[in-house]
Each structure stands twice: as C-alpha cells, then as structure tokens.
Amino acid sequence: MSNKDLLDNIKKLREMTGVGFKDCKIALDESSGDIEKSIEYLRKKGIAKASKKMNRTASEGLVLVKENKGEVAVIEINSETDFVAKNQDFISFCKELSDLNYSFKGNLKKLNESKMKNNKLVKDNLVALIAKIGEKITIRRADFFDNTKGSNYFYVHSAFEKNIGKIISVVKLEGMTKKNGDLGSKLAMHIAASNPLAIDKGGIDQKILDKELEIIKAEITNSGKPSGMVDKISKGKITKFINDNSLLNQIWIMDPKKNVADILKENSSENKIQVIKFIRYKVGEGI
C-alpha cells in the first residue's frame, strides 16, 4: 500500500471511529489495510467502543485548581454523569491532568500531547478511560494565572477534596497588601456566587447586550405597554442588566449596601486595588 493510500485509509478510519492517528495506523497494519477488519480490531481493543460515545453530552464532571508559588492553574474535565465524576479512576485521571495543566500553563494542546505517569499520551489515556468507564469524557477548558503584575486568589465551591469541586473562581488583584489579604479570597467567593460576565461595563460582549435588549423590548411590548414607553423602560432594564453582570458594579455579597467597587476603594491604601483578571468555571455550564 502506498503512503498516500495508507494516509487516505487512516483518515477514513478516523472519521468512522473517532480514534487517533497512531491507533488507526496500527489497526490497518494488523488488518492488511482492510477498513472493516480494522474497525473490528479497534472494537476488540475497546478503542472504537469509546469513540461511539463521543456524540453524547458530557455536562457533569469536576473542576480542579493547582496553586504553586503564587501561580494558579484551573481545568474542567467533564463526564456524562455525576456518578462517574465520583469514580476513583476518573478522579485520579483528573488530578494528574491538573498537575500537567499547571506545568503547561493552561495550554490544552500541549497537555493532550504530553505523557502521563504510565508513559502514554494524555489523549490515549483519555480514550482508554472512556472505554473502561463507558461514558463520554472530555477535557473541556483550562486557564493559567501567572504571578506577575498582581496576586492571585481562588475559591472552590462544593469541594469534596482539596482543590476539587463543582465551581472554581480565580481572581488576580493588583495593589494588595498583607493588611487586606483575605479580601482576595472573599472576592473570589463573590465571583463564584455572583457569576459576573466582565470586570466593568465596557467588558461585556456587545452581542450579549444586543440580545438581552432584544428580549427586554419584546417582553415589554408583549406586556401591553404603550409603544412610546418601550425605549424608556428598556433603557432602565438594560442598565440594571449591565450593573448586575459587571463585577465592579455588582452588589457585594457580604454587604448589600455597597458594590464591589466600593469595597475595593475602602481597602485601598497608597496603592489602588484593581481587578486585573478573573475566571469562573462551573461544571457543565454552557454545554
């Protein structure tokens, strides 16, 4: 078989099974290039069985965070059911991925191509775990906060082990001192609870605002309000939406009389405390 024919067959086999390049090549070599026999070979190995599950929805799972020397890495790994999220094989896999994610600074491409403790690639171990457990498992997203230009703080909600839970928020603050060190953890907790879309008003995606305004106007119109009042009422409602979803303008969860900007100002001394970056991962959100 020519190299071109081999590559064509590998491509075809990958499309039919969802299995990786290396395993497809091995299957074709073992089956003398026969596609059907290659599929059977992969099924017997438990690899093709895993790929057939990849059209299912994986919206459960875990989020994990790793902190070292002020740097923080966070990753979300999904399963189909919460039952599997409590499986020890799944948890062990996630823990090792969390360590690797820190090493590769949140770069999922490098993570997937890296080797795990058993000397096999992450992507190959993922397929093997899917075949063993019998559910779709996906490495969904990751992020990394370096220790330059500010200090990082995180909060784990519903943690069932250290640094493992269902919601994790991380925030980088500039201008912090030892006097207000617990403010960072409190702000991370606020972010986990209040789920802001951006740091300030200008950071919210215009597409989100346009869609929300469209919904608001339709709602007002359908309520029977006079057409002349629609723009006036919708303006007030969209302003509230922006305030509710921009971190600095949100009501502080620990004092409803103040917003986050007030709290940061109160805790600032010679250096103004500023939010540089934040993320909030909730298992399965948006899937």
QUILINVEN-V966183 format. One record per residue. N is the residue number from 0. RES is the residue in one small letter. OMEGA is omega as a letter, one per 30 degrees, with the letter a starting at -180 (NA if undefined). Layout:
N|RES|OMEGA, N|RES|OMEGA
//
This chain:
0|m|a, 1|s|l, 2|n|a, 3|k|l, 4|d|l, 5|l|l, 6|l|l, 7|d|l, 8|n|l, 9|i|l, 10|k|a, 11|k|a, 12|l|l, 13|r|l, 14|e|a, 15|m|a, 16|t|a, 17|g|a, 18|v|a, 19|g|a, 20|f|a, 21|k|a, 22|d|l, 23|c|l, 24|k|l, 25|i|a, 26|a|l, 27|l|l, 28|d|a, 29|e|a, 30|s|l, 31|s|l, 32|g|l, 33|d|a, 34|i|a, 35|e|l, 36|k|l, 37|s|l, 38|i|l, 39|e|l, 40|y|a, 41|l|l, 42|r|l, 43|k|l, 44|k|a, 45|g|a, 46|i|l, 47|a|l, 48|k|a, 49|a|a, 50|s|a, 51|k|a, 52|k|a, 53|m|l, 54|n|l, 55|r|l, 56|t|l, 57|a|a, 58|s|l, 59|e|l, 60|g|a, 61|l|l, 62|v|a, 63|l|l, 64|v|l, 65|k|a, 66|e|l, 67|n|l, 68|k|l, 69|g|l, 70|e|a, 71|v|l, 72|a|a, 73|v|a, 74|i|l, 75|e|l, 76|i|a, 77|n|l, 78|s|l, 79|e|a, 80|t|l, 81|d|l, 82|f|l, 83|v|l, 84|a|l, 85|k|l, 86|n|a, 87|q|l, 88|d|l, 89|f|a, 90|i|l, 91|s|l, 92|f|a, 93|c|a, 94|k|l, 95|e|l, 96|l|l, 97|s|l, 98|d|l, 99|l|l, 100|n|l, 101|y|a, 102|s|a, 103|f|l, 104|k|l, 105|g|a, 106|n|a, 107|l|l, 108|k|l, 109|k|l, 110|l|a, 111|n|a, 112|e|a, 113|s|l, 114|k|l, 115|m|a, 116|k|l, 117|n|l, 118|n|l, 119|k|a, 120|l|l, 121|v|a, 122|k|l, 123|d|l, 124|n|l, 125|l|l, 126|v|a, 127|a|a, 128|l|l, 129|i|l, 130|a|a, 131|k|a, 132|i|l, 133|g|l, 134|e|l, 135|k|l, 136|i|a, 137|t|l, 138|i|a, 139|r|a, 140|r|a, 141|a|l, 142|d|a, 143|f|l, 144|f|l, 145|d|a, 146|n|l, 147|t|l, 148|k|l, 149|g|l, 150|s|a, 151|n|l, 152|y|l, 153|f|l, 154|y|l, 155|v|l, 156|h|a, 157|s|l, 158|a|l, 159|f|l, 160|e|a, 161|k|l, 162|n|l, 163|i|l, 164|g|a, 165|k|l, 166|i|l, 167|i|l, 168|s|l, 169|v|l, 170|v|l, 171|k|a, 172|l|l, 173|e|l, 174|g|a, 175|m|l, 176|t|l, 177|k|a, 178|k|a, 179|n|a, 180|g|a, 181|d|l, 182|l|a, 183|g|l, 184|s|l, 185|k|l, 186|l|l, 187|a|l, 188|m|l, 189|h|a, 190|i|l, 191|a|a, 192|a|a, 193|s|l, 194|n|l, 195|p|l, 196|l|a, 197|a|l, 198|i|a, 199|d|a, 200|k|a, 201|g|a, 202|g|a, 203|i|a, 204|d|a, 205|q|l, 206|k|l, 207|i|l, 208|l|l, 209|d|a, 210|k|l, 211|e|l, 212|l|l, 213|e|l, 214|i|a, 215|i|a, 216|k|l, 217|a|l, 218|e|a, 219|i|l, 220|t|a, 221|n|l, 222|s|l, 223|g|l, 224|k|l, 225|p|a, 226|s|a, 227|g|a, 228|m|a, 229|v|a, 230|d|a, 231|k|a, 232|i|a, 233|s|l, 234|k|l, 235|g|a, 236|k|a, 237|i|l, 238|t|l, 239|k|l, 240|f|l, 241|i|l, 242|n|a, 243|d|a, 244|n|l, 245|s|a, 246|l|a, 247|l|a, 248|n|l, 249|q|l, 250|i|a, 251|w|a, 252|i|a, 253|m|l, 254|d|a, 255|p|l, 256|k|a, 257|k|l, 258|n|a, 259|v|l, 260|a|l, 261|d|a, 262|i|l, 263|l|l, 264|k|a, 265|e|a, 266|n|l, 267|s|l, 268|s|l, 269|e|l, 270|n|l, 271|k|l, 272|i|a, 273|q|l, 274|v|a, 275|i|a, 276|k|l, 277|f|l, 278|i|l, 279|r|l, 280|y|l, 281|k|a, 282|v|l, 283|g|a, 284|e|l, 285|g|l, 286|i|NA
//
